Amino acid sequence: MAGLVLLPVSVIVLSWGSAQTEVWQHLIATQLSRLLGNTLILVLGVGVWVMVLGVSLAWFTATCEFPGRRWLDWALMLPLAIPTYVVAFVALGLLGYSGPVQTLWRHWFGADAWFPDIRGAGGVVMVMTTVLYPYVYMLARAAFLAQGRGLMDASRLLGNGPWSSFLRVALPMARPAIVAGTALALMECLADFGAVSVLNYDTFTTAIYKSWFGFFNLQAAAQLASLLLLFVFAALYAEQRARGSGRIHQQPRRTRTAYQLTGWRGLLVSAYCTSVVVLAFVVPVLQLLVWVFETRATGLDSRYGALILRTFTLGGSAALITVAIAVLVAYGQRVSGRLGISTSVRLAGLGYALPGSVLAVGILLAFAYIDRQLINPLRLLLELPPAQILVGSVAALVLAYVIRFFSVAVGPVQAGLERIKPHFQEAAHTLGAGQWRVLRRIYLPLLAPGLLTALLLVLVDTMKEMPATLLLRPFGWDTLAVRVFELTSEGEWQRAALPALTLVLLSIPPVVIMVRRSRAV
């Protein structure tokens, strides 16, 4: 798995051996400064706002009692079920020039009244924040719940008020979780293609797509992908630095920290949390339902059934293969316990940090080389005509899914293995069972809940993945995500509502599973 992760990265780095002088002269003269500026603004804006929104919501739901806290506790995770490109085209349909919000605005304040541009940097940051803040919310909430009440009470006894205790005690202790959640959000932000393409906001992911399908220059696309990798590695480095070298030890929580917010304070916090759920989840879903009703679900035909079938086929295949590899890797790590394997597992988990567009370029270049240098000479020896066997195949697409979502699968598997006591394995060995029999008869049955969680998470992440699917899919293998992209690129918001709503409904069960897991802190 570590080798598979290194494969696209190595191919992309080696792409600089081919000079693309004319293309780079054009990019430097026309687009490069804008790409760098837009990407930097997006990273900084989304990073700040997901942190502010996620930490504040996590603090309120984890430590305060206010009206509606019990249902808001899990409802604030629901926006994670909506792909960013779905929120983008819903926002554009509602807030665009011809949308109902701007139309009503001009009716109230005149035709020349100023209205913020949803296609600008602020609009893109807003869309990304509403979808990605649950990463910070989930991890920060778990960290606040784990702190318990004793430390906050001690801080109050030393003369600190509620705000001072939060800033000087609770927030520093939760810093590793907050930084980890922010890093996950930024990885998704850098990897995003659908939302930025819908809103016409040029970043490196859109430039990679244009170089591939506009200039028909795969080498230039690979070199652009290497620049995007620099942003990814910089974000990973910043995460490690932000976590700090110190360790914070916490006692298991015994009592839940609860500040009773009554009166106007409780209503204000409740309104704040509710407004986030409404704007980030309820409004997009209701708008999709309205569009589906207006179009009478005209896309619901045999072709739509084929889209769902191909989406499930690709997602199911990738989920099964990824989880199988995750089980073998996690079990091998448990059996051997060697440092070299642990290092390789950490390296294999970095695939999630690789944007889908970067993976697509690296895998296509690698497979094109194998087709040209290995497979075609063999076909000539067998008196067969040259052909592209790996390029444009389902295998290339599934490989991209496996590399990107391996860490999503191995996490639940490792967590399940940690709950299985070693003496089960030792007892089986004394009865003469080998490693494979122990895995089949003991570990797999006990790992069933974790395996189901891993399968669902990889399945939904695969179905929502747009860049890799768009760039690597074989001819005729369109999925729901590709269909959403095709319709939104033509401005067909209403017709795109049906496949988008289907993706949202399919994504809700894994989100519910994550909520239940985060509650078990």
SEKE-610371 format. One record per residue (C-alpha): residue in one letter; x, y, z. Coordinates in steps of 0.25 Angstrom, whole numbers, padded with zeros to 4 digits, always signed. Layout:
aXYZ;...
END
This chain:
m+0000+0000+0000;a+0011+0010+0003;g+0017+0006-0011;l+0003+0009-0017;v+0003+0023-0011;l+0017+0026-0015;l+0014+0022-0030;p+0006+0034-0034;v+0014+0043-0026;s+0027+0038-0032;v+0021+0039-0046;i+0017+0053-0044;v+0030+0057-0039;l+0037+0051-0051;s+0028+0058-0060;w+0037+0070-0059;g+0047+0063-0068;s+0039+0067-0080;a+0040+0081-0083;q+0026+0088-0086;t+0032+0102-0089;e+0020+0108-0097;v+0009+0103-0088;w+0017+0109-0076;q+0019+0122-0083;h+0004+0123-0085;l+0001+0119-0071;i+0011+0129-0065;a+0006+0140-0074;t-0009+0138-0072;q-0013+0129-0060;l-0002+0124-0050;s-0002+0136-0041;r-0018+0135-0040;l-0017+0120-0038;l-0007+0123-0026;g-0015+0134-0020;n-0029+0127-0021;t-0023+0114-0015;l-0017+0122-0004;i-0029+0130-0001;l-0038+0118-0001;v-0028+0110+0009;l-0027+0122+0018;g-0042+0126+0018;v-0047+0112+0019;g-0037+0108+0030;v-0041+0120+0039;w-0056+0119+0037;v-0057+0104+0039;m-0049+0105+0052;v-0057+0117+0057;l-0070+0110+0054;g-0066+0096+0058;v-0060+0099+0071;s-0071+0109+0075;l-0082+0098+0072;a-0074+0087+0079;w-0073+0095+0091;f-0087+0099+0092;t-0092+0085+0090;a-0082+0078+0098;t-0082+0086+0111;c-0095+0094+0111;e-0109+0091+0113;f-0119+0100+0105;p-0132+0097+0097;g-0131+0087+0086;r-0117+0083+0090;r-0120+0068+0089;w-0125+0068+0075;l-0115+0079+0070;d-0103+0070+0076;w-0105+0060+0064;a-0112+0069+0054;l-0099+0078+0053;m-0092+0066+0046;l-0103+0065+0035;p-0096+0075+0026;l-0085+0065+0024;a-0095+0056+0016;i-0096+0067+0005;p-0084+0068-0006;t-0078+0081-0007;y-0082+0082-0022;v-0097+0080-0018;v-0097+0091-0008;a-0089+0100-0019;f-0100+0099-0030;v-0111+0100-0020;a-0105+0113-0014;l-0103+0118-0029;g-0118+0114-0032;l-0123+0122-0020;l-0113+0134-0019;g-0109+0135-0034;y-0114+0148-0042;s-0126+0141-0047;g-0129+0133-0033;p-0140+0136-0024;v-0132+0143-0013;q-0126+0154-0023;t-0139+0156-0030;l-0146+0159-0017;w-0134+0168-0013;r-0135+0176-0025;h-0150+0177-0024;w-0148+0183-0010;f-0136+0192-0012;g-0135+0195-0027;a-0129+0189-0039;d-0115+0195-0036;a-0115+0190-0021;w-0102+0183-0018;f-0102+0168-0015;p-0089+0160-0012;d-0085+0151-0023;i-0087+0136-0020;r-0076+0133-0030;g-0065+0141-0023;a-0055+0137-0012;g-0065+0139-0001;g-0076+0131-0007;v-0067+0119-0010;v-0061+0120+0005;m-0076+0120+0010;v-0080+0108+0002;m-0067+0100+0006;t-0069+0104+0021;t-0083+0100+0022;v-0080+0086+0017;l-0066+0084+0024;y-0068+0090+0038;p-0073+0076+0043;y-0059+0070+0042;v-0055+0081+0053;y-0068+0080+0060;m-0067+0064+0062;l-0053+0064+0067;a-0053+0076+0076;r-0066+0072+0082;a-0060+0058+0085;a-0048+0065+0092;f-0057+0075+0100;l-0065+0063+0105;a-0053+0055+0109;q-0048+0067+0118;g-0058+0065+0129;r-0062+0076+0139;g-0051+0075+0149;l-0041+0084+0141;m-0051+0095+0138;d-0055+0095+0153;a-0041+0096+0157;s-0039+0108+0147;r-0051+0115+0153;l-0046+0113+0167;l-0033+0120+0163;g-0041+0132+0159;n-0043+0130+0144;g-0056+0133+0138;p-0064+0124+0128;w-0057+0131+0115;s-0043+0131+0122;s-0045+0116+0126;f-0049+0113+0112;l-0037+0120+0105;r-0026+0116+0115;v-0030+0102+0119;a-0041+0095+0110;l-0036+0101+0096;p-0021+0097+0098;m-0024+0083+0103;a-0033+0081+0090;r-0023+0087+0081;p-0018+0074+0075;a-0033+0070+0071;i-0036+0084+0066;v-0023+0084+0057;a-0026+0069+0052;g-0040+0073+0048;t-0036+0086+0041;a-0025+0078+0034;l-0036+0068+0029;a-0045+0080+0024;l-0033+0086+0017;m-0029+0073+0010;e-0044+0073+0005;c-0043+0087+0001;l-0030+0086-0007;a-0036+0073-0014;d-0049+0079-0018;f-0052+0081-0032;g-0067+0081-0033;a-0070+0093-0025;v-0060+0102-0031;s-0063+0098-0045;v-0078+0101-0042;l-0075+0114-0037;n-0064+0117-0047;y-0053+0119-0037;d-0040+0115-0043;t-0031+0107-0034;f-0020+0096-0037;t-0031+0085-0039;t-0038+0093-0050;a-0025+0096-0056;i-0021+0081-0056;y-0034+0078-0063;k-0033+0089-0073;s-0019+0085-0077;w-0023+0070-0079;f-0036+0072-0086;g-0033+0087-0092;f-0019+0086-0096;f-0019+0071-0097;n-0005+0071-0090;l-0004+0061-0079;q+0010+0065-0075;a+0006+0079-0073;a-0005+0074-0064;a+0005+0065-0056;q+0014+0077-0054;l+0002+0086-0049;a-0002+0074-0040;s+0012+0074-0034;l+0010+0089-0030;l-0003+0085-0023;l+0004+0074-0016;l+0013+0085-0010;f+0001+0091-0004;v-0004+0078+0002;f+0010+0075+0008;a+0011+0089+0014;a-0003+0087+0020;l+0002+0074+0026;y+0015+0080+0031;a+0007+0092+0037;e-0002+0082+0044;q+0009+0075+0051;r+0015+0088+0055;a+0002+0093+0060;r+0000+0081+0069;g+0013+0083+0076;s+0023+0074+0082;g+0017+0073+0096;r+0007+0062+0100;i-0006+0065+0108;h-0011+0055+0117;q-0026+0054+0121;q-0033+0046+0131;p-0045+0039+0126;r-0058+0047+0128;r-0067+0044+0140;t-0077+0055+0139;r-0081+0063+0128;t-0078+0078+0128;a-0091+0085+0127;y-0093+0100+0128;q-0108+0103+0129;l-0111+0114+0119;t-0125+0119+0122;g-0133+0131+0117;w-0128+0139+0106;r-0114+0133+0106;g-0120+0119+0104;l-0129+0124+0093;l-0117+0131+0086;v-0109+0119+0086;s-0120+0110+0081;a-0123+0120+0070;y-0108+0120+0066;c-0107+0105+0065;t-0121+0104+0058;s-0117+0114+0048;v-0105+0106+0044;v-0113+0093+0042;v-0124+0101+0034;l-0114+0108+0025;a-0104+0096+0023;f-0114+0085+0022;v-0129+0088+0022;v-0129+0099+0011;p-0120+0091+0001;v-0129+0078+0003;l-0142+0086+0002;q-0137+0093-0011;l-0133+0079-0017;l-0147+0074-0013;v-0154+0086-0020;w-0146+0085-0032;v-0149+0070-0033;f-0163+0073-0032;e-0163+0084-0042;t-0157+0075-0052;r-0166+0063-0049;a-0153+0055-0047;t-0151+0055-0062;g-0138+0048-0061;l-0144+0036-0054;d-0142+0026-0066;s-0134+0014-0070;r-0122+0023-0072;y-0123+0027-0058;g-0124+0013-0053;a-0111+0010-0060;l-0105+0022-0054;i-0108+0017-0040;l-0104+0003-0044;r-0090+0008-0049;t-0089+0016-0036;f-0091+0005-0027;t-0083-0005-0035;l-0070+0004-0035;g-0073+0008-0020;g-0076-0006-0016;s-0063-0012-0023;a-0054-0001-0017;a-0060-0003-0003;l-0058-0018-0003;i-0044-0017-0008;t-0040-0006+0001;v-0046-0012+0013;a-0040-0026+0010;i-0026-0019+0008;a-0028-0011+0021;v-0031-0024+0029;l-0019-0031+0024;v-0010-0018+0027;a-0016-0016+0041;y-0015-0031+0044;g-0001-0032+0039;q+0003-0020+0047;r-0003-0026+0060;v+0003-0040+0058;s+0017-0034+0055;g+0017-0021+0062;r+0030-0017+0055;l+0034-0002+0054;g+0036-0003+0039;i+0022-0008+0037;s+0016+0003+0045;t+0024+0014+0037;s+0019+0007+0024;v+0004+0008+0030;r+0006+0023+0033;l+0011+0025+0019;a+0000+0017+0013;g-0010+0026+0020;l-0005+0038+0013;g-0013+0034+0001;y-0025+0042+0007;a-0017+0055+0006;l-0015+0053-0009;p-0026+0060-0017;g-0033+0052-0027;s-0028+0060-0039;v-0014+0057-0034;l-0016+0042-0033;a-0023+0042-0047;v-0011+0048-0054;g-0001+0040-0047;i-0008+0027-0049;l-0011+0030-0064;l+0003+0033-0066;a+0008+0020-0059;f-0002+0012-0067;a+0001+0018-0080;y+0016+0015-0078;i+0012+0000-0074;d+0003-0001-0087;r+0014+0005-0096;q+0027-0002-0090;l+0022-0015-0085;i+0008-0020-0090;n+0009-0015-0105;p+0022-0022-0107;l+0016-0035-0101;r+0004-0033-0110;l+0013-0032-0122;l+0020-0045-0119;l+0007-0051-0118;e+0003-0045-0132;l-0007-0036-0126;p-0009-0021-0130;p-0005-0011-0120;a-0016-0006-0110;q-0018+0002-0098;i-0021-0009-0087;l-0019-0001-0074;v-0022+0013-0078;g-0037+0016-0078;s-0040+0003-0070;v-0048+0001-0058;a-0036-0004-0051;a-0029+0010-0052;l-0041+0016-0046;v-0043+0006-0035;l-0028+0007-0032;a-0030+0022-0030;y-0041+0020-0020;v-0033+0009-0012;i-0021+0018-0011;r-0029+0031-0007;f-0039+0024+0003;f-0030+0013+0010;s-0028+0022+0022;v-0043+0023+0023;a-0044+0008+0024;v-0032+0004+0032;g-0037+0014+0044;p-0049+0006+0048;v-0042-0007+0046;q-0030-0003+0055;a-0040+0002+0065;g-0047-0012+0065;l-0034-0019+0066;e-0030-0011+0078;r-0043-0016+0086;i-0040-0031+0083;k-0032-0036+0095;p-0019-0043+0091;h-0022-0056+0099;f-0032-0060+0089;q-0021-0061+0078;e-0012-0068+0088;a-0022-0078+0092;a-0025-0081+0077;h-0010-0084+0075;t-0009-0093+0087;l-0020-0101+0080;g-0012-0102+0067;a-0019-0091+0059;g-0010-0084+0049;q-0010-0069+0046;w-0020-0070+0035;r-0029-0078+0042;v-0029-0069+0054;l-0032-0057+0045;r-0044-0065+0038;r-0050-0071+0051;i-0047-0061+0062;y-0044-0047+0057;l-0053-0046+0045;p-0066-0049+0053;l-0062-0040+0064;l-0058-0029+0054;a-0072-0029+0047;p-0077-0016+0053;g-0064-0009+0049;l-0064-0015+0035;l-0078-0011+0033;t-0074+0003+0037;a-0062+0003+0028;l-0070-0002+0016;l-0081+0008+0017;l-0071+0020+0019;v-0062+0016+0007;l-0075+0013-0002;v-0081+0027+0001;d-0067+0034-0001;t-0065+0027-0014;m-0079+0030-0019;k-0077+0045-0016;e-0063+0046-0022;m-0063+0054-0034;p-0049+0058-0039;a-0043+0044-0040;t-0056+0038-0046;l-0057+0050-0056;l-0043+0048-0061;l-0041+0033-0061;r-0055+0027-0064;p-0056+0017-0076;f-0064+0021-0087;g-0079+0020-0084;w-0076+0018-0069;d-0083+0031-0064;t-0087+0032-0049;l-0097+0040-0041;a-0085+0050-0038;v-0081+0051-0053;r-0096+0053-0056;v-0097+0065-0046;f-0085+0071-0052;e-0090+0070-0067;l-0103+0076-0063;t-0098+0087-0054;s-0087+0091-0065;e-0099+0094-0074;g-0106+0102-0064;e-0117+0091-0062;w-0119+0092-0047;q-0133+0086-0047;r-0129+0074-0055;a-0117+0072-0046;a-0125+0072-0034;l-0129+0057-0035;p-0115+0050-0035;a-0111+0060-0025;l-0122+0057-0015;t-0119+0042-0018;l-0105+0044-0013;v-0109+0052-0001;l-0119+0041+0003;l-0108+0030+0001;s-0098+0038+0010;i-0107+0040+0022;p-0106+0026+0028;p-0090+0027+0029;v-0092+0040+0035;v-0101+0035+0046;i-0091+0024+0049;m-0080+0034+0051;v-0089+0042+0060;r-0092+0029+0068;r-0077+0026+0069;s-0073+0040+0073;r-0084+0039+0084;a-0077+0027+0090;v-0065+0036+0096;
END
